Amino acid sequence: MPVETPTLYTASAMAKHLDASEAKVKKAIKDMGLAPVAKKGCCAYYGAEEMAKLKASLK
């Protein structure tokens, strides 16, 4: 039986999904103090909860 894995997004992917600039998303992440769910090298990955919080704050 396959194991369901959560979908993770980089700041760039979230910006595309939320139709916002990457700089605006990165600033919101920093201002809100959101911590990445996972990190690989220099890339930070965020989950769906963080995306929902960003979506609410960018409106």
C-alpha positions as CSV (number, residue, x, y, z in Angstrom):
1,M,0.0,0.0,0.0
2,P,1.5,3.4,-1.0
3,V,2.4,5.8,1.7
4,E,1.0,9.3,1.2
5,T,3.7,12.0,1.5
6,P,2.9,15.7,2.1
7,T,3.3,18.1,-0.7
8,L,6.1,20.6,0.0
9,Y,6.7,23.9,-1.7
10,T,9.6,26.3,-2.0
11,A,9.0,30.0,-1.7
12,S,9.2,30.3,-5.5
13,A,6.6,27.5,-6.0
14,M,4.3,29.2,-3.4
15,A,4.7,32.5,-5.2
16,K,3.6,31.0,-8.5
17,H,0.7,29.2,-6.8
18,L,-0.5,32.3,-4.9
19,D,0.1,34.6,-8.0
20,A,2.4,36.8,-6.0
21,S,6.0,37.9,-6.4
22,E,8.7,35.8,-4.9
23,A,10.1,38.7,-3.0
24,K,6.7,39.4,-1.4
25,V,6.3,35.8,-0.4
26,K,9.8,35.6,1.1
27,K,9.2,38.8,3.0
28,A,5.9,37.5,4.4
29,I,7.7,34.2,5.4
30,K,10.3,36.2,7.3
31,D,7.9,38.6,8.9
32,M,5.6,35.8,10.0
33,G,8.5,33.8,11.3
34,L,7.4,30.6,9.4
35,A,9.8,27.7,9.9
36,P,10.4,25.3,7.0
37,V,9.0,21.8,7.3
38,A,12.1,20.4,5.6
39,K,15.4,21.7,4.4
40,K,17.7,20.3,1.8
41,G,20.9,22.2,1.3
42,C,20.0,25.8,1.0
43,C,16.4,25.1,-0.1
44,A,13.6,25.5,2.4
45,Y,10.4,23.6,1.9
46,Y,7.0,24.6,3.4
47,G,3.8,22.6,3.8
48,A,0.2,23.3,3.0
49,E,-0.4,24.9,6.4
50,E,2.2,27.5,5.8
51,M,0.8,28.1,2.3
52,A,-2.7,28.7,3.8
53,K,-1.2,31.2,6.4
54,L,0.6,33.0,3.6
55,K,-2.5,33.2,1.4
56,A,-4.4,34.8,4.3
57,S,-1.7,37.3,5.0
58,L,-1.2,38.4,1.4
59,K,-4.8,39.3,0.8
